[in-house]
């Protein structure tokens, strides 16, 4: 797995990150574990934007912007070509520091 990204801070208390992940195929079989040859490399791009004001942070997270189909190898899930979190996602998060 390779992760690379850009972290940024903008005026008006805005910050965020754009993270690219390359999840490569399984290189070799482990003893006694079957390989799922259909599981290849996957590209994932996530965006995170936050606004902070005093002790309050509002964050918007966008997952899998490229819309890649993500599959886990069978040795992780116990099934052949089990779908992972493949859909694009949109999340809102609020944090209050006391």
Secondary structure, DSSP 8 states (H G I E B T S, - for coil): -EEEEEEEEETTTEEEEEEEEEE----S--TT----TT---EEEEEEEEEEEETTEEEEEEEE-TT----EE-HHHHSSSSEE-S-S-EEEEEEEE--
